């Protein structure tokens, strides 16, 4: 894969991770449950670390790292719906929207893994993909628990 293509994939992942960081932070601010506030805060921190790691990789390849998420990504991930759920301070609704966002993140990372990335980049992307799947699964479990109560 050409260097510019690798940089493009990494920048797409940076934008997705920034969108996740923003979504988790917004969710943490609005959640009523202390457990959810803590989980969302940790999620925002994990996304911020992913952004930093990805930015370093872009720089290592001689590229300019993306500095923000995208409007299209934010809309696709449903942050407009998240903001509506947040305004109602409804933990179940927030969890539903966070799960939708994590669905998107998993999809973006899966697509990146399908590319012919250099082995060291592939390993980092795989680790981040695994983390996104774990986040998604944990959100789903919490959502199901909050729905049952």
Secondary structure in CASP SS format (residue, H / E / C, confidence):
PFRMAT SS
TARGET T0000
AUTHOR 0000-0000-0000
METHOD secondary structure of the structure
MODEL  1
X C 1.00
X C 1.00
X H 1.00
X H 1.00
X H 1.00
X H 1.00
X H 1.00
X H 1.00
X H 1.00
X H 1.00
X H 1.00
X H 1.00
X H 1.00
X H 1.00
X H 1.00
X H 1.00
X H 1.00
X H 1.00
X H 1.00
X H 1.00
X H 1.00
X H 1.00
X H 1.00
X H 1.00
X H 1.00
X H 1.00
X H 1.00
X H 1.00
X H 1.00
X H 1.00
X C 1.00
X C 1.00
X C 1.00
X H 1.00
X H 1.00
X H 1.00
X H 1.00
X H 1.00
X H 1.00
X H 1.00
X H 1.00
X H 1.00
X H 1.00
X H 1.00
X H 1.00
X H 1.00
X H 1.00
X H 1.00
X H 1.00
X H 1.00
X H 1.00
X H 1.00
X H 1.00
X H 1.00
X H 1.00
X H 1.00
X H 1.00
X H 1.00
X H 1.00
X H 1.00
X C 1.00
X C 1.00
X C 1.00
X C 1.00
X C 1.00
X C 1.00
X C 1.00
X C 1.00
X C 1.00
X C 1.00
X H 1.00
X H 1.00
X H 1.00
X H 1.00
X H 1.00
X H 1.00
X H 1.00
X C 1.00
X H 1.00
X H 1.00
X H 1.00
X H 1.00
X H 1.00
X H 1.00
X H 1.00
X H 1.00
X H 1.00
X C 1.00
X C 1.00
X C 1.00
X H 1.00
X H 1.00
X H 1.00
X H 1.00
X H 1.00
X H 1.00
X H 1.00
X H 1.00
X H 1.00
X H 1.00
X H 1.00
X H 1.00
X H 1.00
X H 1.00
X H 1.00
X H 1.00
X H 1.00
X H 1.00
X H 1.00
X H 1.00
X H 1.00
X H 1.00
X H 1.00
X C 1.00
X C 1.00
X C 1.00
X C 1.00
X C 1.00
X H 1.00
X H 1.00
X H 1.00
X H 1.00
X H 1.00
X H 1.00
X H 1.00
X H 1.00
X H 1.00
X H 1.00
X H 1.00
X H 1.00
X H 1.00
X H 1.00
X H 1.00
X H 1.00
X H 1.00
X H 1.00
X H 1.00
X H 1.00
X H 1.00
X H 1.00
X H 1.00
X H 1.00
X H 1.00
X H 1.00
X H 1.00
X H 1.00
X H 1.00
X H 1.00
X C 1.00
END
